Amino acid sequence: MAQYLKHGIDVDTKLQTDIRVRENVEDILSEVEKHGEVAVRKFSEKFDGWSPDSFRLTQAGIDACYSDVSRQALEDIEFAQAQVRNFAQIQRDSMRDVEVETLPGVALGHKHVPVNAAGCYVPGGKYPLIASAHMSVVTAKVAGVPRVVACAPPFNGRPHPAIVLAMHMAGADEIYCVGGVQAVGMMAIGTESCDPVDVLVGPGNAYVAEAKRQLFGRVGIDLLAGPTETLIIADESVDGEMCAADLLGQAEHGVNSPAVLITNSEKLAKDTISEVERQRHILPTGDIAGQAWDDCGQVILCDDYEEMVKMADFVASEHVQVMTRDPDYFLKNMTNYGALFLGHETNVAYGDKVIGTNHTLPTNKAARYTGGLWVGKFLKTCTYQRVTEEGSVMVGEYCSRLCAYEGFAAHKEQADIRLRRFAGQNIQGLDTLPSPRKPAQ
């Protein structure tokens, strides 16, 4: 039976935080709805101290960012985007349009149609998440989205040059230096200078995630990305030093980032806890990562692989790193995860930054029902049909009776009019039916 050697934050505390976030986001979006760019500017000044003449970058402003980025950084971004683009294209190529004759004279099909406009949010407050530009903008462009809007907040009082460069290299059609709820609201609702988009994607803090939740329906969203989560599944084939490094490697995202170890080795569990304590005091970001570990870290001791799978599916973590003698056992048997990292040779940072799989992944147990961002999030699978007269008669006879069972007279007439015209069937039309009596006065 699984034992918790370390617990994380309680659910009630998290719920109270969520309520406060929800109310603040409602107020900001309401003002953006009413006042457009005036509201966007108001909140940009309030939260970021940023109020340029225009939030949208000109080509000259974009070009200036290139001069502020080293050649090595440019090449590194090019390499990362090439990997993301290649895998996204492989995914896109796996999605085939189809058309097939399902009955004589009946052809059914579907097409994968890109949305017309996508809004990509790139976080850049605490850390400038350059990689989020690759993950969202590149993927949207591979999907065929004709208009991609990209937003990132200012960093140290200006547009972050590497983020801007990454957005531009990825193919963004409009680049704005504005962040937070006001940026998400601007893209979804639209303002005087930014037309609304059809879908919002990209990670962000709790406020950005809540804004996407409130805007869902008005626009599509990729998913509700909460604090970064990492889960290490390990046995005695790996050591506590590596487990601790991989736990802290994601915990540094923020003080509310859960980091969980599931193991069948009590020795490894204790060694990892000791190593976390040692490494947190060495890391430059150890204050953040250490606080996340104190508040949200968990260590779960299981009896065997089967129980480890059960607990891992219950946790349903965003990132799941498997460092066991048989990592393929977990690939075969696990069902709830954002992304798997199989073996000690790889790690979550590879997926976050460069290897090609997308780093925008489900959190807060959403891995139970969705995967992460990919080209399919920018595509609508739309069906169509075409039918010959002979096929229409065959289907129409069934349709007429089925509509009658449900009492849908107008639906029935859609089938009947075709039966009369294409097969000459003697079926009464609406013009031959008696008019319903008017109720007595």
N, C-alpha and C positions, 0 to 999 in steps of 0.2 A: 504493500500500500504506500502511495506517495506521501512523503513527509516534506513540509516546508521548513528548511533550515534558516530561511530569511524571508520575511514578508515585506511587501511594498505598501504604498499609501492606501488608505481606506476609501471605499467608493463614495461615502457621504461627503467627504472633504472635496473630492473631485467634482461632485454634483453641484455643490455650492459655487465653486469657481465657474462652472459652465453656465449657471444662471446669470451671474454678473456679466459674463462675456456676451450672452445672448441679448441682454437689455441694451448694452452699449452699442452693439452692432446694429440693432433695430433703429436706434436714434440716428446713427451716421447714414445708413442707407436711406432713411426717410428724408433727410436733408438733401442728399444727392438727388433723389427723385424730384424734390420740389425746386431746388435751386441750381442744379447742374454744376457747371464748372466753378461757380462761386463757392459752393459747398466743398468741392474737391480741394480748392485752394485753401479754404479755411482749415480743413483738417490736415492738409499737408504742412501748413505753417505750424499748427498746434503740435503735431506729433513728430515732425521731422525738421522743423525750422526751415522749410524749403518752399519758396514761392518765386520761381523763375518767370520770365515773360511768357514763355510757353512751356508746358510740360512735355510736348512732343519734340524730340530731337530733330534738328535739321541735318541734312547730309554733311554740312560743314562741321557740325558738332560731332557727328559719328566719325568723320575722318580724323578729327582731332584726337579721338580716343585711340586710334591706331598708333599714333606717335607716342602715346603714353604706355604702350605695352611692349615688352621685350620680344625680340624675335623668337626666343626659346618658348615663351608663353604662347605666342601665336602658333607655333608648330605643335605645341602640346594640345592646344584647343582644336586645331585641325585634326590631329590624330584621334582625339576623343570623339569628335563629331563624325568622323569617318566610321568609327565602330558603331555608334548609335544609328547612323544612317543605313549602314549595311544590314544590321539586324532588323531594323524597322522595314526595310525593303523586302527582306526575306519573309517577314510576317505578312506584309501587304501582298506579296506574290502567292501566299498560301490561301488568300481569300479570292475565290473565283466567282465571277458572275455565272449564273446558270440559266438555261432554258431547256425544258424537257417536255415531250408530249406525254402527259399522264393518263389520258384517255384518248380514244380516236377523235381527232378534231379539237382537242383541248391542250393548249400549250401554256405552261406556267413557268415563271422565272423570277429571278431577283437580280438586282444590281446593287453594288456597294457605292453609294453616292456620298462624296465628301460634303461636309457642312460648308456654308459659304464664308463664314468668318469665325475664327477662333481667337480667344483671349488667353494669353499665356502669362501667368504670374511667376516672377523669379524673385525669391526672397533675397534680401541683401542688407538686413538690419544688423544683427549680431555678427553673422558671417556672410560674406558675399558669395552666394551659391551659384557660381559660374556654371556648374554642371546642369543646373535646372534649365538653363537656356537650351542646351543640347536636347535634353529629354523631352521638352515640350515643343519648341519651335521646329526642330529638325523632324520630329515625328509627325507633326501636323503637315509639314510640307511634303513629306513622303506620302502621306495619305492623300494629298492633292488639294488641300485647302487653299483657295485662291487669295484670301486675305487673312493674314496672321498679325495680330496686335500683341506686342510684348511690353510688359511693365515691370520695372524694378525700382525700389526706393533709392533715394540718394544715399551715398556712403561717404561719411566724413565731409558732408556739405557739398557734394557734387555727384554727377553720374559716375558710377564705378566703371572705369575704362574697360576692364576685362569683361565685365558683364555686357556692356554695350557692344563690344567687339564680338562676343559670342552670339548675341542676339542677331547681329547683322550678318555674320558669317553663316548662321543657321538658316537665314532667309526671311527674317521678320520684315513685314511690309511697313509697319508703323512701330516706332519705339518711343516709349514715354518714360520719363523719369518721375515716377510717383509710386508710392507704396501703400500698403495696408488696405483697410476696408475701403477707403476712398478710391483706390486704384481698381479694386474688384468691382465696386459699384459703378465707376466710370465705364468700364468695359461692358458690363452687363446691361446697365440702364441707358447709357449713352449720355453725352453732353454736347455742348455747342461745337466742340472741336474733335469729338471722338464718336463715331457711329457705333451703335451697340453690336455686340458679337452674338453668335448663336450658341457657343459652348465656352465654358471657362475651365482651364486646367492649370495644374501646378500646385506645389506645396506652399505652406505658409504657416504662420503661427496660429494660435487658437482663434484669434479674431478673424483672420482670413478664412479659416475653415468654416467658422460660423457664418460668415458673409456668404460663402458659397452655398451653405445649407439653406439659408433664407432665400437665396436667389434661384435655387433649383426649381424648375418648372417654368420660370421666365426664360431661363437659359438651361442648357444641359451642363453637367459638370462631369469631371472624370471620377472623382471620389472625394470623400471627406478625409483629408489627410491631417491627422492629429500629430501629437509629439512623436518623434522617431522612436521606434521600438526595435529591440534586437533580442533574439533568443539563441543561445548556444546549446546545442545538443551534443554531449560529449561523453566518452567513456575513458577508461584508463589508458587508451592508446595515445592520448594527448596530455600535456602538462598544464598546471595551473597558471604558469606565466603567459602562455598563449591565450588561454581562455580569458584571463583578466584583461589582456591587451585588447581583445576583440569586444569584450563587454564595455570597457571604457571608451573604445573607439567610436561607439555610437552614443553612449551616455553623454559625451561632451556636446551633443547637439543642444541640450537644454536641461535645466534642473528637474523637468517633469518627464524626462525620457526614460521609459522602463527598459531595464536590462535584466535578462532572466537566464539562469543556467539550469538546465535539466540534465541530470546525470544519474548513472547507476553505480557510481563510485563515490563512497563517502570520503575517501582520501582526496580525490580530485576536488570535491566540493569544498573541503576545508582548505586545501592548498590554494584554490582560486580565491576564496575570501581573503586569505592572507596576502596573496599577490595583489589584489585590488587595493588593499590598504597600503601596500608598498608603492605601487605605481601611481596612485592618485597624488602622492606628494612629490612626484618627480615631473609629472606632466605639466606643461605650461597652462593647460586648460583643466587642471586637476580640481580646481575649486568647483567648477560647474559639473564635471563628470562625477566627482565625489559626492556632491550633494544629490545628484540624480540617483546614484547608487544607494545612498542612505535612505532616501524617500521612496524610491520606486523599484529598487533592485530586489530580485528574488532568487533564491536557490532552492531547487526542488529535487529531492532524492527519490529515485524510483527503483523498483526491483529489477526490471529487465527492459529490453527494447520495446516490447509490446506496451508496457505501461508508459514508457517515454513517449511513444507515438500518441497514446491517448491523452497525456498531459499536454503535449505540444499542440495537438488539434484543439484542445480546450483553450489554451493561451491564444492561439490563432494570431501569431505575431507577424509583423510587417516583414522583418528580415529573420531568416532562420539559417543559422550556420551549423552544419552537421560535421562534427569531427569525431568519427567513430571508426571502428574497424570495417564496418560495412555500411557506408553512407547510402548506398543504393537501396537498402532496406527501407530507409525513411523516404526516399524518392518514390518508391513503390507504394508505400502504405499511408503516408500523410496526405491529408486533404485540405487542411486549413493553413495557408501561409501566403504571404505576398510574393516572396522570392526565396528560393533555396540556394545555398552556397555549399556545395558538396565537397568535403575533404578539407584538410588543414592547409592545402596549398593555395586555396582561394580565401577571400574574405569579403565582408560587406563593402568595404571601401572601394574595392574593384568595381562592384556594381554601382556604387554611388557616383563614381567619377569617370570611368573610362572604358569598361570592358564591352559595353554595348547593350546590355539589358537595361530596361528603364528603371529609374530610381524613385519614381512617384508611385507609391505602393499603399495598399489598404492598411489602416490602423484601427485601433479601438474595436478589434474583433471583426472588422468588416471583411477580413479574409475568409469568413464563413460563406460569403455570397458574391464576392467579386475579386478579380485580379487587379493588377495595376494598370497604369497608363500604357497604351500601345496604339498602333495605327487605327485599330478598330474603334477606338473611342471617338475618332473624328469622322467616322463613316456611318451612314444610315443604310441599313440593309432593307431596301424597298422592293416589294414584290409587284409583279404585273401578270396579266393574263391575256391571251388572245384565243378566240374560239371560232370555228367554222359554223355555218348554219346547221350542219348535221350534228355537230357537237353541242350546239346551243339547244337543239330539240331534246337530245338525250338528257343533258343536265337539267334543262328547264322543267321536264316532267317531275323529276325528284324535287326540284326547288319549289314548284307550285304547291305540291302536297305538304312539304315541310313548312312553308309559310302559313298555309291554312291551319296546321296544327297549332301554331303559335298565335293565330289571330291577326297576322300582319297582312291586311288586305292590299295595301299599296305595294308591299314587297311582292306579293303573289302576282299582281298585275304586271310587274316587271318581267316575270317569267312567262305569264300567259300571253302577253302581246307578241312575244317571239314565237310561241307555239302556234298561234294563229297565223302569223305571217310566214314562218319558215316551214310549217308542217301542215297548214290548213286545218288545224284541229278546231272543232266547233266548241270553243270555250267562250262564255259570255264575257264581254269587255265591260269596262266601267260605264260606257255610254248606254249600255242596254240594261243596267241594273236599276231597280226602282230607287228613287231618291228617298233618303231617310225622312220619316215624318218629323215635322217640327213639333216640339213640345207644346202642349196646350197652354194657352195664356191664362 
